[in-house]
Amino acid sequence: MGDVISTNLDEGKREMITARTSAVMAEFGRFYEQQYALALFNSVRYEIEGGGNTQTQLLHRKDPLKNKSIFSGSLFQYLEESKKWRSRFLYVGDSYNISLFESKAAHDRGLHSKGLINCAGYRALTSMEEYLGLLNNSLNTKAKAASAPFLKCPTQFPIILWHPYARHHYFCVMTEKEQKKWHAVFQDCVRHSNNGLSEECKVATPAFTDALRLYRQAKGHYGTWDMMCGNQAQILANLVMETLHPELKNLIVPRLKGKLQQRQRDWMLISDAVYKQVLSQTKTQHEALAQVCEVERPRLDSALRTDMDQIITSKEHVAGKIRALVLPRVEQLVRSKVQPYIHSILEALMEPTSRGFSEVRDILFRELVEVSKNTMNESSKEKLGEHMDKISMLAFHPVKMQSCYEKMEALNLEGLQQRCDVSSPSVFIQRAQILMRQQMDNAVHTFEQLVHQSLDGHSGEDLCKTIQRCQDRVLKKYDYDSSTVRKKFFREALLQIIIPYMLKQLSPSCSPDLPKFKELIFEDFSRFILVENIFEELVLQSVSKDIMMAVKEAAVQRRHNLYRDSMVLTNSDPNLHLLGEDTIDWAGQFAGVKGEKQGGEVTNRKRKQIVSMIHLDGMPLPYESCLEVPGVDGIPEENEGQAEQVVETEKPVNPIQQVHIEKEPGSPDSVNEIRDLINPVLEVVEKDSSQLTNGTLALEEGDEVKHITTITEMVPRESPNKVDGELDTPKIGLEEEQCASPSAIESAIQQIEIAIQEDPGEHLSEGAIDSDGEFPQTSTNSSPLHHDDSGFQSPANENVEEVEPQPITGDEVVDTEQVMLTLVEGVKTSIDLDTKASCDASEEKSEVETTAEKCLL
């Protein structure tokens, strides 16, 4: 690998790369210094004059990912050095950078990572064919259909991170389910890294973006740019590589030797080496440029605040002169080339965007309803805290939000890509997806604050009603805010599409006349008044009215659930914005985490919360794929429409108690369920037969003792058709396709409940005496029930009177087999009485009958 790079990137080529990068940075630096002073002027003017921003209804969380991590799990990675696939543990922190570790244990021990991937500028691919297509396009080659790729994936589920200049990363997993979830996580990392620069920097960020735009326009590149992603150094490196990369490709690729696969591999290594060199240089030079501007900022700020009125007056005077010159040309262009297409462009933007925001609302509604249902079933603040802790990071769960993001993927601007110089719709798609995530997080955060504020003094049904009221209020606020956010997004997207097109059409005729207006600007104000920016502002103002009218018409027609601008939602929560901006620690406040309290604080708290965990049901992987980090909770990945049931296993549960199963009215029960109803009783009797004494079966459960007393009136001891002493074999002859009614099951449960007697006193061992001074025995005087040949109870037995058990002497001892017969026959009798009317007689033994006989044997 080193030989390929050193051979094709000799000292001469590296010096050429350095010189080209320095030239681009020097030219960009001139634009940046001009735009920095102008951005400072706009910031100070806004600070003095103020501006009316729309008051949002939803709250905004200040730092939603504080002390959180996004994802962790294991998969296979292809290593270029060894050309082998190795298992790697991936950890995605709150910065959305992917850290690579040799194993999960290495991460837990705090060892240094083996690599770090910043996903800015990358694309997440799941098809080897798509990747090879991009690779061949980068080399301007056409691979033969029979040619094998240079990389062989060991599974059918690859995941590839592709970058036009930097190194590519290859991963693979074992199943399609894993691939989809990992792909969602990688896409989330790319989406976050491509989100753009921080808007908190009111001067540096506008100065950088305007300087970059003007630099590209000076080179003849108008319109959106896909590679404006990452931090400032990465964007500038992409700017350098935009022109340097094609030149190096034409210079180096023809000299590469070997087969196509080898040439592809070598060129990727060379391109990555060049990109690293350029990135290192742009980072250093941009930091120096930013430092120079920051040093000069106090002097500029002082001058602005002293002469603000004169600067504004001078700017308006110059703007009036430029408007008189260019306005007729601008209006003519708007009427002929812009207005006819505004509505079609808006419709193309509105359809997928509104579907995505609607999907966000649906997911939010389902999650809030789930919280309300769980609270209704378990009316305690501790359980509420657990459920609230789960949905707290819903907006940052890639898998749950994937359906919303997919709606936006349908955006199609194919007809505009050539006309308006729109390279691809990815810029608008990712921006809309970021807005969806922000609105989801705002809604969840507002719901948390409202519920937390209303918890005091509420419990039980009042708590459920409070949660439902908070849910309704949040959904109403979401509808209003989502409409406002979408209208703003539509206006900005239309401007990003139309303004570059208009500038490209007007610049040849208008730009030569602009320099003469510089003579109207005082020298002291020349740093804050730029004629090029005034010209762009005039173009923007000329088309903004038409864009706003188009969006307003869509709202008036109630297209895609947009509110009209005249509709202002009354703030029903005047003190809502006084609530905190920090994330509520539900687990800590409501004892949702396990740990001992020391000095009023909970110890052993979880240090991190995994927002998204990949877990394959019933498929443990040998390489620890998608295992959850110990001591870390995560939001469930898939919403199956039902809440997960928490099973407590702290105390052993008696199998007999499990017989009491609630059935919904009218739901049929198969013969398998009936068998499951009987088997626990038979297993307990057979297992604990040694504890049966004098007709009493004692089952120990913790410190309690339960007793099963035989009820002889339920079934006969002897059949009249049998020889003395020979017992009847119970027959439960239900066919597999037959069903017992819910009343039959209920009757069987009642019989078993009668058979289970709890003694609050001490253990009744052998020879124990009951409260009447008698040994607990069963009566032998009960009347036998009639059996027919089919194994079903005869209807004639429905009027048989029950005989109360009579106390007998302690000479008689009931054996284990008789108790088993008693329980089985009791259940059989109840089932037969309810199912006789709907079930035909059957000669074959059913599966339940066979199981019962095996248990008896």
N, C-alpha and C positions, 0 to 999 in steps of 0.2 A: 504494500500500500504506500509506504514511504517513497519507494523508488518511482512509482507512477507520478506522485505529486512533485517530487524534486526534479524529475526529468522534464515534465511539461511546464512547471512553474519555476523557471530559473531566476536568477537575480535580476535579469533585465525585465522580465515580465512582472515581477513583484514591484520593481521601481515604477513601472508604467501604471500598475494598479494604484500605488500610493499617490502618484501625480494626478491621476484622473479623479481620485477621491478628494484630494485637496482642492482641485479646481471646482468641483461641484459644491463643496462646502463653502468655499470663498464666495461664490455667486449666491448661494442660498443665504449666507451670512448677511449680505447687503440687503436682501429683501427682509430678513428677520429683524435687523436693526430698525428699518423704516417702520415695519408693522408693529414693533414693540412699542415705539413712542405713540403710534396711533391707538393701539389697544389700551395703553395707559390713559390716553385722553378720553376714550369712550368710557372707561371704568370710573374715572374721577367725575365725569359729567353725569353718569348714571347715579353715582353716589350723591351728588349735589342735588340734582333735579328729582331723583327718585323715579320709580317706574311701577306701574300697576300690574302685578302678577296675579293670575287667577288663584283664588284660595281653594285649595284642594279639600275634599271632604275626608279622605283617608289620611291616616297618620303615616309618617315616614320613619323607618327605623334607621338610626344613626350608623350603627356598625353591626349588620345582621350576622356576619360570620365570625364574630369575635370568639376566640377560644373554640372554634369549630374546624373540622376538616370535612372535605367534600366526599372522599371516597378512598377505599383501600382494598386491595385484592391481589391475586396472583394469576399470571398467565405466562405463556412462552414468548420469548423475544429472540430475534435473530441477531447474532453478534457478528459484525463485519470482520473483527479481528481474527476470530477462530472459525468463521463461516459455519457455525453450529447454532442450533436452537437450545436455549437454556431457560430454565424457570426463573422468573423474576417477580418480586413483590413490588407492586406499585402503590404509591401513596400520593394522594392529591390533597394538598392543603388549602387554606383559605385564599391563597394567591393563584390557585388554579394551575400551578406548575406541577408537573409530574416528576416525582422522585422515584428512582429505580434502586432497589435493594436486592442483594443476593437471595434473601429469604425473609420471611416474616419475623423470625427470631432476631435477625440483624437489625431490623427496624425497631423492634421492641427494646433492644439493648442500647439504642441510640447511636449506632455506628454510622459512619459517613456513607452517604448514598453513592452508588456506582455511576450515577448520571442524573442529569436534570434536563427536562424537556420543557421549553417555553413554547406554547402552541400557537403563538402569534404568526399568522400567515400560512398556517398549515391547513390541510384538508384531510378529513377522516374518511377513508375509503374501506369498503368491505368486499370489493371485487378485484381479483388479480387482473382481470381483463381491462377494467377501467384504469387501473394503475399503469399497466403496460401501454395503454393508449396515450396517457399523459406523458409517459417516459419517451415514447417514440416521437411524439410531437415536439418535445424539447430538443431532440436531436435531428428533427426533420428527416426521419428515416421511416421506412415501412417494413415491419417485420413480416417474414413469411408465415403463412398459416401453420406450417408444420414445425416451425422453430420453437424450441422450448425456452421458457423464461430463465433468466440467470438465477432466479430464486425459486426454490421448490418448497412450498408450504406443506408441512407434515399433516395438516388437517384441511378440511374443506371450509374452514371458517376463519379466514385471515382478517386482520385489521391493520391498515397501513396509514401512517401519517406522512402525507406528501407535501413537499415544499418546492416552489419553483427554483430556489437557489440553495437552500440549506440541506443538511443531511436528512435522509428519509429513515423512518423507524418502522420496523416490521414486527407484528405481534400475531399470535394465533391462539385460538381457544378450542375447546372440544365439542361444544354444542352450539346450535343456532341461537338458543335462548341466551347463552352467555355473550355471543357475538352482538346481539341486538343491544344488550345492556351496556357492554363495554363501548359500543359505538355511540350510544347516547351520552355516556360520560365523556368520551373524547370530544364529541361535538360541543358539549357544554364548555369544556376547557378552551376549545378554539373560539367559541362564541364570546366568552368572557375576555379572552386575550385580544380579540379583534374589536372590542367595544369602543376603542378610541382613547383619547387622552382624558385625563381627569378634568371635569368642569369646575372643580373647586379653585383652580388657578385662573383667576379672572383676567390676568394679563398675559401670562406666558402661553397658555393654550390658544387663545385667539390669535396671538402674534405668530405662533408656529404654523397653525393651519392656514392662515391667510398668506404667509410667506411661501408655504409649500404650493398653494394653489397658483399664486402669481408666477412662481418659478416654472411650473409645468405649463402654464398658459404661454409664457415667453418662449417655451420650446414647441408650442403648437399642440399641446395636449390639453384638451378641454374635457369636461365631464367628470364623472365619478372615477375613482381609482381603487381597484380591489386591494392593493398592497399598502394602503394607508392603515396599517394595523400594528399593534404593539406599542412600545414606548418610542420616544423621539429618536434614539439611536437606531432602533430597528427600522423605523420609517425612512430615515435618511439612508441607511444601508440599502434598503429596497430602491430608493430613488437613484442611488449610484448604480446599482446592479441593473436597473431598467435599461440603461444604455451600454454599460460595460459588459454585461453577460452575453448579448448577441455577438459583440466583437470578439470576445475570447472564444466563443463557440466556433466561429468561423476560422479562427486562427489555430485552435488546438485540435478540434475534433477530427479534421482530415488527417492529422498526423498520428492518431491513435491506431494501434495495431491489434490484431486478434479478431475473434468472432464478434458478432453483434452484441451478444450478451456481455462479453468482456469489455467491449468499448462502452457500453452503457454503464457498467460498474465503475470503470475508470473515470468517465466524465462526471459521474455523481460525486466521486471523491475529490476531483479537482474543483468542481463548482463549490462544494462545501468549504474547501480550504480558502478559496477566494472570498467567499462570503464572510468567513470568520475574520480574515484580514481587514476587509472593508468595515465590518461591524466594530471591530476594535478601534479603528481610526475615527469613524464617525462619532463614537461614544466620547472619545477624548476631545475632539474638536468642538462638539456641541456643548459639552460641559464648560469649555473655555468661553464659548460664545455667550452662553447663558450667564456666566459669571460677570462678563463685561457689561451686559445690559443691566444686571441687578446692581452693580456698583453705580451706574449712571442713573438709576431710577430715582433716588431722593432729589437730585437736581431737577430732573424733568417734572417730578410731582410738584415741587415748589413753584416752578415756572407756570405750570398749568393752573394751579389754584390762584395765582396772582393775576393772570391774564385770561381767565376762562371766558368772560363776557366778550372781550375783544376777539378771541379765537373763534368763538361761535359766530359772531357777526361776520368776520372775514370769510368763514367757511360758507355761510349762507349766500354771501355775495358772489363767490366763485361758483357755487352750485347753480345760481340763477343764470349766470352766463353760459355755463355748459349745458344747462337744460334747454335754453333757447336754441342751441346749435343742434343737439342730438335728438330732441324730443320728437320732431316730425318723423325722423327715420325709425325711431323706436316704435312709435304708434303704428306706423305702416307695417312693420314686421309683426307686431302683435296681432293686428287684424287679419293678416293674410296667412301667417305661418304658425301662430300659437293658439289663438282662441278656438279654431275648429277642432283642436286635438286635446284641449284641457279635459273635457268631460270623459273622453275615452280613456285617457291616462288615469283619471281619478277612479273610474269604474274598475279598471284593472287592479288598482291598489286597494280599493275598498273591499272587494269580495273576499280574498284570502285573509286580509287583516281582521275584518269583522268576525270571520269564522274562528280565527285563532283566539280572539278575546272572548268570544262566546264560549269556546271550549274551556277557557280559564275559569269563567263563571260557573260552568257546570261542574268542574272538578272541585272548585271551592265549595259549592253548594253540597255536593255529596260528602265532602269531608266534614263540614259543619253539621250536617244532619247525622252523620255517624257519631260525632261527639255528643250531640243531643240525645241520641238513642242510648248510647252507653251510659250517659249520666242518669237517664231515666231508669235503667236497669240497676245501676249501682250508684245510689244517691249519696256519694261521699266525696269530700273535697280531695282526698288522696287519689281516688280513681280519676277524678276530673283532671288533677294535675298530671297524671300519666298520659291521658289522652291529649291534653293541651301541649305537653312536651313533644309528642309525636308529630303534631301538625305544625309546630312552630317553624320548622325549616322546610315546609312544603314547597315553597317557591324555588328552592335550590336543589330539589330532588330531580335529577335529570330524567329518570325513567317515568315518574308520574307526570312531568311536564312535557314529555316527548310528544304526546298527542296534540298539544297546543302548538308546539313548534312545527309539527308536520303540516298543519293547516296552512302555515305561511309559506311552506316550500312550494306550494302551487302557484306562487306569483310568476306571471309570465309577461315579460316586457320585450318579447322578441321583435315586435315591429318597431320598437323605439331604439334598439341598440345601434342601428346605423344612422337613423335620422337625427337622434338627439345625442349621439356619442355616449351611449350608456353601455359600458363594457359588459356588465352582467348585473342581474338583480340581487346578487348576494349582499351588497351593501344595505339595501332596504330590507331584505329578509332578516339579516342579523340584527338590525336596529329594531325592527318590530318585535322580534323574539326577546330582546333585552327589555323592551317596554312591557311585554307580557309578564316577564318574571318580576319586574318592579311592582306592577299592579297587584300581582298575586301576593307578594310579600307585604305590601302596604295593607291589603285587605286582611291578611292573617294577623299582622301586628295590631291593627285596629281592633279586631275581634278579641285578641288577647287582652288588650288594655281595657276594653269595655267589660269583659267578663271578670277580670281581676278587680276592677273598680266596684263591681256589683256583688262580689262574693260575701262581703261582711253582712252578717245577719240573715243569710239565706241558706236554706238546706232543704233536702227532699224535693217535693213538688215545686216549691218556690224557686229552687235552684234551676230546675228544668225550664220553667217558664222564663226565668231571667236569661238563660242561654238562648232560648228561641227568640226572645226579643232582640238580643244582641245580634243574632244571626240575621234577622230581617233588616235591622238598621245597617249592618255592614254590606249586605247585598244591594241595598238602595244606594248607599254611598259609592259602591263599586260601579254601578251602572252609570252614575253621573260622572265619576272620574274617568272611567274608561272611554266614555264619549268625548270628554275634553282631550284626553291624551291622543285618541285616534285622529281627531280633527287637526290637532297640532302636527301629528305625524304626517297626515296627508298634505298639509300646506308646505311643510319642510321638504317632503319628497318631491312635490311638484316643482318647488323652487330649485332643488338640486338637479332636476331633469331639464327644466326649461331655461334657466339662467345661463348655464354653459353654452347651450345651443344658440341663444341670442347673442352672447358675447362673441362667439365664433363667427356669427354672421355680420355683426356690427363693427368688430375690431378693424378689419381692413379699411373701412371708410372713415371711421371716427378716431382711431388711435393717432394718426398723423396730426390731427388738429388739437390734441390735448396738451402738448408741451407749451403752447403759447399762453395757456391760462396760468402757468406758474408765475408769470410776471405780475399777476394780480395779488400774490400772496406776500406778506411781509416776511422778511428773512427770519425774524425771531419766531414766526409761527409756521415756518416751512416744515418743521419736524412733525407737526400735528395735523397738517392739511396736505393731503396727497390727491392730485387730480385723478389718478387712476382709480382710487377708491371712491371718489365722488361720482365718477362715471358709472361704476358698477352699482352704486346705491340708486342712481336715477333709473337704471335699467330694472332693478329689483322693484322699485316703487311703481313703475309703469305696468308691471304684470301682476303685482301683488293683489290689486283690486279685483282683477278677473279671477284669480285663484280663490280668493276669499268668497267671492260670489258663487263660484261653483260648489265649494264646500258647504256654504250656507243653503243653497238650493237642495243639496242632498239631505241636509238635516231637516229642512222644512218638509220635504217629501217623506221624512221618516225612513230614509233608506238605511238599512243595516243598523237600526236602533241608535241613531244619533240624535242627541238633544239639540234643540234650537239654541242659538246664542242668547236669545232673550229670556230663556228659561234659566233661572238661578235657583238652585236647590237651597231652601231655607236651612240654615244650620241649626239642627235640633240639638246639637251638643255644643253649646257655646264655650264650655270649658274643656272640650276634648283635646285641643291642642296644648293644653297645660300639662297633659300627662307626659310621662317619661318617654324618651326616645330609645332607651336601652331595651335589650331583650330580657323578658321576664324569666327568671330561673324557676320554672314550675316544679322541676324535680327536687330542687333544694328547699323551696318554701313549703311544699306539701309532703315532705318526707317520701318523695318518690324514689330516692336512691337509698340503697342499703348501707348502713353504717352506724356506728355508735355515736351518740351525742356526747360531746365533751365540751363543757363550758358553754352550752347553748349552740354549738356549731356542729354540723354533721361532718364526720371524718370519712376518709376513704371514698371521696367523690370521684366521679369519672372525669378524667382530665380532658377527654375529647369526645365529641359526638359525631359519629359518621352519618352524614346526611343521606347517603345512598349506599346500600349494601347489596351486593349480588349474591344470591343464595339459590342454589339449584335444589329443588325439592327431590329428596330421595336419590341424589346422585353425588355422593362424595367423590372428589377427584384426588388422585394420588399425589398431585403436586400442590395441594392446599389451595386449589383455585377458589377464589371468592369466599374465603373463610372470614368470619367476623373477628375483629380485634377484641381480645378479652377485655371485659369491662367497658365496652362501648355499645351504646344503643343506636339504632338507626330507624328511620321511617320505613314501614313496609313498602316494598317496591311495587307490588301490583295490587290494585283495588279489585277484589273479587266480588264486591257488593255486599259482603258480610263482614261483621266485626270479628276479629280473632278472639276465641274464647281462651281465657287463662285458666289452666288446670292447676289446682293446688295439690301438692304431693307431700306436704309436710307430715301428715298423719296417714297411716295405712287405712284404707277404706274397706269395710266389710263387703264382700261381693253380693251378699243378700240385699244390702242397702242400694246397690246399683240397679236392682230390679225396678225400683220406682222411677219409671221413665215417663216424662210428659209427652203426650201425643196431641197433635193438633186435631181438632174435631173433623171427622170425615176422612182422615188420611188412612189408606189401607195399610195393613201390616202383613208382610209376607211370612211364609212358614219359617224362613231363616230367623226372623225377629222373634218368633215364638220359641224357636229352639234356643236362641240367645237368652230368652227370658228364663228358661228352665235350667239350662246348663249350670249357671252359677250356683243354684241351690243344690244340684246333684253333686257338684265338685266339692262344695263346703261339707256336705254330709259325708261324702266318701273320705275326704281328707281328715276330718275331725271325728271319725267314727269312734276313735279310742276314748273320746271325751264324753260319749253318750252313756248316761247312767240313769236307770229308773225312768226311762222315757223322756229324759231331758238332754238336749245337746247344748253344750256350753262352748261358745266361741269367744276367745279373748280378743279384744280390740283395744289396745293401749292398756288403760287401767280399768276399763269397763268390761262387763261380762254380759253377753246376750244369750238368751235361752230360747230354743225352739222346742215347743211342746207339741207332741203329736195330737192331731184332732181326728179321732177314729170315726166320727160321724161323717167325715168327708168321703171316705171310700170304705168298702167292705174288707174285713180281714180274710174272709174265705168266700169263694164263689159257690153258689148252690149247685152249680154244674160240675164241680170238681170233687175229687176225693178229699176226705178229711185231712186237713193239714197242708194241702197243696194250694199254693197261692196262684191267683190270676196274674198273667203277664199283662201289664198295661199296654193298651194300644191307642196310639194317637194317630189315626190314619188320615192325615191331611196330605193331599197331593201337592206337588211343587207349585202348580199354577194356581192353587186355591188360596184364598186369603181369609183371614179371620177379621171380623169387624172390630173397631175400636172398643166397643162395649165388651167383647170377649176378653180382650187384653185387660180392660179395667177390672172385670170380674176376677180374672186370674190374679191380678195384683192384690185385690182385696182379700182373696183366700190366703195368699202368702203373708199378707200383713196380719191376718188373724193367727197364722201359724207362728209368727215371730212375736214373742213376748219378752219385753224388757223387764228385768228384775232389778229395781233400784237397790236392793240389799246386797248381801255378800254372795260369793260364789256358792251355787248349790252343788256340792260334790256328792259323791256316793253316800247314800244314807241321810242326806239333808231332808229336813222336814219343813213343809210349807206352813203358812199362817194358821191353818185349821188343824194342825197336828197330824196331817196325813202325808204320805209320800205322794208326790205329783205323778199320777198314773193316768192311763186312758181307759175309757169305758169299753167293754166288750159287748155291750148290749145294744149297740146301734144297729139300725136296720140296713141290710145290704141294698145297694142300688143295682138295678137291672142293667145288664149289658146285652146288646145285640151282637150279631155275628160280624158286623162291619167294623166294629171298633169304636163307633160313635155312641154316645149316650142316647137311650130311648126317650122320646118325649113323655112317656108315661112316668118318668121319674121327676118331672118338673114339680109335681105336687107333694113330693115326699117331705114330710116334716123333719126338721132338724131336731136331733135329740141332744140335750145338754149332757156334757161329759159328767159321769158319776165317779166320785172318789172310790178307789178300790184299795185293797190291802197292798202291802209292800212285797207280797210274795211273787207277784207277776212282774216280769222285766221285759220290756219291749226291746227287741234286737235291732241292729242297724238296718238290716234289709227291710224290716217292716216300716221303719221311719222313711226310708227312701221311697218305698211304694206309696206311703201315705202322701208325701209331698207331690210326687209325680201324678198320682191319681187325682189329687185335689186340683191341680192345674188343668189336667185333662178334662175333668168333669165340668169346670167352668167354661172352658173353651167349647166343649161339645154342645153345651146347652144353648149357646148363642149362635153357633155356626150351623146347626142342624137344618135350619130353614133354607140356607143358601148353598149348602155343600152336599153333593151326592155321595153315596156310599162308595167306598173304594176297597178293592181286595188287596192291592199292593201295599206293602209297608213303605211309609215315607221315610225321608232322611231323619226326621225327628224321632220316629219310632225306633229306627235302628240305633240312633244315639242313646236313647233312653234304655234300650235293652242292653247295650254294651256297658252302660254305667251300672246297671243292676248286676250283670255278670261279674 
